Amino acid sequence: MSEPIFEYKQDDDGYLIEMRIIKVKKDAYYPEGIKYSLVAIDKETRKRILGLDNHERKGHHIHRFGREIKYDFVDEWKLIEDFYEEYQKIKEKKSK
């Protein structure tokens, strides 16, 4: 059974931010005992502009501009910090 650690939704300047971090049983796919999905969605286009997750047996990774790249997971608090840093970079780039 999964136990929520952190859940959050925010409407931010045309973007929807959704974060879900849950505690799960440690196993080969979730060695830290953490499963997460943090996304930013453009409300106008309905497309994901950023995502960090560790589902689908792919390990820790980032979805950015249609590409997947490896993510070095430290802990859930660093994950949230990294998400917001990436999100701000994308927003700044789109506003130029």
Z-matrix of the N, CA and C atoms (Angstrom, degrees):
N
C 1 1.447
C 2 1.526 1 109.56
N 3 1.320 2 116.51 1 141.07
C 4 1.456 3 122.48 2 -177.85
C 5 1.517 4 111.12 3 -92.82
N 6 1.320 5 115.29 4 140.56
C 7 1.460 6 121.56 5 179.25
C 8 1.525 7 108.79 6 -117.78
N 9 1.356 8 118.22 7 118.57
C 10 1.469 9 119.21 8 -179.84
C 11 1.529 10 111.84 9 -62.24
N 12 1.319 11 115.03 10 136.69
C 13 1.455 12 121.63 11 173.73
C 14 1.524 13 108.41 12 -103.74
N 15 1.331 14 115.12 13 -41.70
C 16 1.458 15 119.90 14 -175.03
C 17 1.521 16 109.29 15 -154.51
N 18 1.319 17 117.17 16 126.30
C 19 1.453 18 122.37 17 174.19
C 20 1.523 19 108.10 18 -134.32
N 21 1.331 20 115.82 19 137.67
C 22 1.455 21 118.91 20 -173.78
C 23 1.523 22 109.96 21 -157.03
N 24 1.320 23 116.31 22 139.20
C 25 1.459 24 122.28 23 173.23
C 26 1.513 25 108.02 24 -133.96
N 27 1.318 26 115.70 25 140.79
C 28 1.455 27 120.41 26 -178.77
C 29 1.524 28 109.44 27 -148.30
N 30 1.307 29 116.08 28 138.78
C 31 1.451 30 122.56 29 172.43
C 32 1.522 31 105.68 30 -99.00
N 33 1.333 32 116.72 31 115.62
C 34 1.460 33 120.01 32 -172.92
C 35 1.525 34 111.00 33 -131.41
N 36 1.319 35 116.63 34 101.24
C 37 1.465 36 121.94 35 169.36
C 38 1.535 37 112.95 36 49.27
N 39 1.320 38 116.75 37 50.48
C 40 1.461 39 120.32 38 178.07
C 41 1.508 40 115.11 39 90.22
N 42 1.317 41 116.89 40 1.47
C 43 1.464 42 121.64 41 179.70
C 44 1.517 43 109.93 42 -123.74
N 45 1.305 44 115.54 43 147.50
C 46 1.452 45 121.49 44 173.97
C 47 1.519 46 107.12 45 -107.00
N 48 1.316 47 116.52 46 126.25
C 49 1.461 48 122.93 47 178.14
C 50 1.522 49 107.63 48 -107.55
N 51 1.310 50 116.55 49 126.49
C 52 1.462 51 121.11 50 176.15
C 53 1.522 52 108.20 51 -130.97
N 54 1.326 53 115.42 52 129.58
C 55 1.461 54 121.13 53 178.58
C 56 1.511 55 108.94 54 -130.09
N 57 1.310 56 115.34 55 135.89
C 58 1.454 57 120.56 56 175.25
C 59 1.520 58 107.90 57 -143.12
N 60 1.311 59 114.98 58 121.92
C 61 1.459 60 121.94 59 177.43
C 62 1.523 61 106.39 60 -127.71
N 63 1.316 62 116.77 61 124.29
C 64 1.458 63 119.81 62 -178.44
C 65 1.525 64 110.81 63 -129.83
N 66 1.313 65 113.76 64 150.93
C 67 1.457 66 120.38 65 176.43
C 68 1.527 67 107.56 66 -87.18
N 69 1.323 68 115.95 67 130.43
C 70 1.461 69 122.12 68 178.76
C 71 1.526 70 108.88 69 -129.59
N 72 1.283 71 114.72 70 169.02
C 73 1.463 72 119.71 71 176.94
C 74 1.532 73 109.19 72 -65.61
N 75 1.310 74 116.56 73 133.60
C 76 1.469 75 120.58 74 177.51
C 77 1.520 76 109.21 75 -66.06
N 78 1.327 77 114.62 76 134.10
C 79 1.458 78 120.26 77 175.13
C 80 1.524 79 108.18 78 -155.65
N 81 1.315 80 117.30 79 -169.23
C 82 1.463 81 120.73 80 -177.63
C 83 1.525 82 112.71 81 -63.02
N 84 1.325 83 116.86 82 -30.79
C 85 1.466 84 120.34 83 -178.06
C 86 1.523 85 113.00 84 -87.84
N 87 1.315 86 116.67 85 -26.32
C 88 1.466 87 122.41 86 179.98
C 89 1.525 88 109.42 87 -129.84
N 90 1.343 89 117.17 88 68.60
C 91 1.463 90 120.30 89 -174.41
C 92 1.533 91 113.81 90 -63.61
N 93 1.331 92 117.58 91 -23.96
C 94 1.470 93 121.16 92 178.33
C 95 1.528 94 111.77 93 -86.15
N 96 1.338 95 116.97 94 -9.34
C 97 1.462 96 120.66 95 -176.66
C 98 1.521 97 112.26 96 74.68
N 99 1.334 98 116.50 97 23.35
C 100 1.464 99 123.21 98 -178.25
C 101 1.527 100 108.48 99 -127.55
N 102 1.334 101 115.84 100 133.16
C 103 1.463 102 122.07 101 172.72
C 104 1.523 103 106.12 102 -122.61
N 105 1.338 104 117.16 103 136.15
C 106 1.458 105 118.00 104 -174.91
C 107 1.520 106 112.40 105 -147.68
N 108 1.341 107 113.33 106 157.95
C 109 1.453 108 122.95 107 173.09
C 110 1.523 109 107.19 108 -150.50
N 111 1.321 110 116.83 109 117.34
C 112 1.461 111 122.97 110 177.53
C 113 1.520 112 106.29 111 -123.86
N 114 1.333 113 117.20 112 121.66
C 115 1.462 114 120.60 113 -176.27
C 116 1.515 115 111.74 114 -134.48
N 117 1.330 116 114.04 115 151.76
C 118 1.466 117 122.75 116 170.12
C 119 1.520 118 105.95 117 -123.30
N 120 1.329 119 115.79 118 127.01
C 121 1.458 120 122.14 119 -176.52
C 122 1.524 121 108.71 120 -120.30
N 123 1.327 122 115.82 121 131.85
C 124 1.459 123 121.43 122 174.93
C 125 1.527 124 106.76 123 -74.27
N 126 1.330 125 117.07 124 117.05
C 127 1.464 126 120.70 125 -175.55
C 128 1.525 127 112.44 126 -67.23
N 129 1.314 128 117.44 127 -28.16
C 130 1.463 129 120.42 128 -179.58
C 131 1.525 130 112.01 129 -72.89
N 132 1.339 131 116.34 130 -47.63
C 133 1.470 132 120.89 131 -177.37
C 134 1.527 133 112.67 132 -92.09
N 135 1.328 134 116.26 133 -15.33
C 136 1.473 135 122.72 134 -176.41
C 137 1.526 136 112.66 135 65.25
N 138 1.321 137 116.46 136 21.25
C 139 1.464 138 120.48 137 -179.97
C 140 1.517 139 110.76 138 -103.28
N 141 1.319 140 114.12 139 145.94
C 142 1.466 141 120.27 140 175.97
C 143 1.526 142 107.90 141 -73.88
N 144 1.333 143 115.91 142 125.50
C 145 1.459 144 119.62 143 177.20
C 146 1.525 145 111.42 144 -97.39
N 147 1.336 146 115.83 145 -20.60
C 148 1.457 147 120.78 146 -179.27
C 149 1.516 148 109.42 147 -156.43
N 150 1.304 149 116.62 148 141.57
C 151 1.453 150 121.23 149 174.66
C 152 1.514 151 110.72 150 -152.53
N 153 1.315 152 116.13 151 138.89
C 154 1.464 153 121.99 152 171.46
C 155 1.517 154 105.79 153 -124.00
N 156 1.321 155 116.99 154 127.91
C 157 1.462 156 119.21 155 178.90
C 158 1.526 157 110.87 156 -157.74
N 159 1.307 158 113.34 157 173.04
C 160 1.469 159 119.92 158 177.91
C 161 1.521 160 110.56 159 -139.43
N 162 1.312 161 116.45 160 37.18
C 163 1.460 162 120.45 161 -179.58
C 164 1.529 163 111.43 162 -97.27
N 165 1.285 164 115.09 163 -179.21
C 166 1.460 165 123.11 164 177.22
C 167 1.524 166 113.67 165 57.80
N 168 1.290 167 116.08 166 28.38
C 169 1.467 168 121.58 167 174.89
C 170 1.524 169 113.49 168 58.58
N 171 1.325 170 115.97 169 24.84
C 172 1.460 171 120.92 170 179.46
C 173 1.514 172 112.28 171 -96.15
N 174 1.310 173 117.56 172 -8.29
C 175 1.454 174 120.09 173 -175.71
C 176 1.519 175 110.19 174 80.68
N 177 1.306 176 116.50 175 -169.18
C 178 1.461 177 122.72 176 -177.22
C 179 1.528 178 109.78 177 -75.06
N 180 1.339 179 116.33 178 127.24
C 181 1.461 180 119.10 179 179.69
C 182 1.526 181 111.68 180 -156.18
N 183 1.330 182 114.15 181 164.29
C 184 1.464 183 123.05 182 179.83
C 185 1.530 184 108.43 183 -117.49
N 186 1.321 185 116.14 184 136.89
C 187 1.457 186 122.59 185 170.69
C 188 1.527 187 105.82 186 -103.09
N 189 1.324 188 116.45 187 118.85
C 190 1.459 189 120.13 188 -179.39
C 191 1.525 190 107.98 189 -145.54
N 192 1.343 191 115.52 190 122.32
C 193 1.461 192 121.97 191 179.39
C 194 1.528 193 111.82 192 52.16
N 195 1.322 194 116.11 193 43.72
C 196 1.454 195 120.81 194 176.13
C 197 1.512 196 115.58 195 77.37
N 198 1.321 197 117.29 196 4.04
C 199 1.466 198 121.19 197 179.04
C 200 1.521 199 110.10 198 -113.08
N 201 1.312 200 116.08 199 151.84
C 202 1.465 201 122.14 200 173.55
C 203 1.511 202 108.35 201 -110.64
N 204 1.335 203 115.35 202 129.95
C 205 1.464 204 119.48 203 175.58
C 206 1.529 205 109.01 204 -132.03
N 207 1.309 206 115.08 205 153.66
C 208 1.463 207 121.20 206 -179.09
C 209 1.529 208 110.13 207 -64.17
N 210 1.320 209 115.65 208 145.22
C 211 1.468 210 122.22 209 177.54
C 212 1.525 211 108.55 210 -123.82
N 213 1.316 212 117.46 211 133.41
C 214 1.460 213 122.52 212 178.79
C 215 1.524 214 109.40 213 -90.93
N 216 1.311 215 116.53 214 97.00
C 217 1.460 216 123.27 215 -178.06
C 218 1.525 217 110.67 216 -73.08
N 219 1.341 218 116.26 217 132.21
C 220 1.463 219 121.85 218 175.89
C 221 1.530 220 108.89 219 -109.12
N 222 1.333 221 116.25 220 -61.29
C 223 1.459 222 122.50 221 175.30
C 224 1.527 223 108.11 222 -160.69
N 225 1.319 224 116.91 223 175.53
C 226 1.463 225 119.80 224 -174.51
C 227 1.530 226 113.07 225 -66.10
N 228 1.314 227 118.63 226 -29.81
C 229 1.466 228 121.26 227 -179.08
C 230 1.527 229 111.16 228 -74.81
N 231 1.311 230 117.06 229 -38.97
C 232 1.461 231 121.01 230 174.92
C 233 1.528 232 109.88 231 -67.61
N 234 1.312 233 117.28 232 -35.32
C 235 1.460 234 122.65 233 176.53
C 236 1.532 235 110.62 234 -57.29
N 237 1.327 236 116.74 235 -48.44
C 238 1.468 237 121.53 236 -179.99
C 239 1.528 238 110.00 237 -63.63
N 240 1.310 239 116.47 238 -43.46
C 241 1.471 240 120.94 239 178.46
C 242 1.532 241 110.67 240 -60.97
N 243 1.325 242 117.13 241 -46.17
C 244 1.465 243 121.28 242 -179.99
C 245 1.528 244 111.04 243 -63.74
N 246 1.323 245 116.50 244 -39.83
C 247 1.463 246 120.36 245 178.45
C 248 1.527 247 110.42 246 -58.64
N 249 1.328 248 116.95 247 -50.13
C 250 1.458 249 119.86 248 -178.48
C 251 1.531 250 112.50 249 -64.92
N 252 1.318 251 117.72 250 -34.08
C 253 1.464 252 120.06 251 176.48
C 254 1.528 253 110.69 252 -63.93
N 255 1.326 254 116.93 253 -46.09
C 256 1.466 255 121.34 254 178.16
C 257 1.528 256 111.00 255 -64.45
N 258 1.305 257 116.28 256 -41.41
C 259 1.465 258 121.94 257 -179.92
C 260 1.532 259 110.55 258 -61.02
N 261 1.323 260 117.63 259 -45.15
C 262 1.464 261 120.98 260 179.55
C 263 1.533 262 111.13 261 -63.60
N 264 1.318 263 117.63 262 -39.80
C 265 1.470 264 121.11 263 177.76
C 266 1.522 265 110.41 264 -60.56
N 267 1.325 266 116.79 265 -44.45
C 268 1.460 267 120.98 266 -179.29
C 269 1.513 268 110.93 267 -65.51
N 270 1.340 269 117.53 268 -43.89
C 271 1.463 270 120.52 269 178.70
C 272 1.529 271 111.15 270 -61.47
N 273 1.322 272 117.25 271 -42.24
C 274 1.461 273 121.21 272 179.40
C 275 1.524 274 110.60 273 -63.99
N 276 1.324 275 116.59 274 -41.32
C 277 1.462 276 121.17 275 -179.49
C 278 1.533 277 110.11 276 -65.72
N 279 1.321 278 118.04 277 -41.09
C 280 1.465 279 121.37 278 -179.05
C 281 1.523 280 112.09 279 -69.38
N 282 1.324 281 118.16 280 -27.62
C 283 1.468 282 121.05 281 -177.42
C 284 1.531 283 112.38 282 -81.78
N 285 1.312 284 117.37 283 -8.88
C 286 1.476 285 120.36 284 -179.21
C 287 1.512 286 111.35 285 -85.50
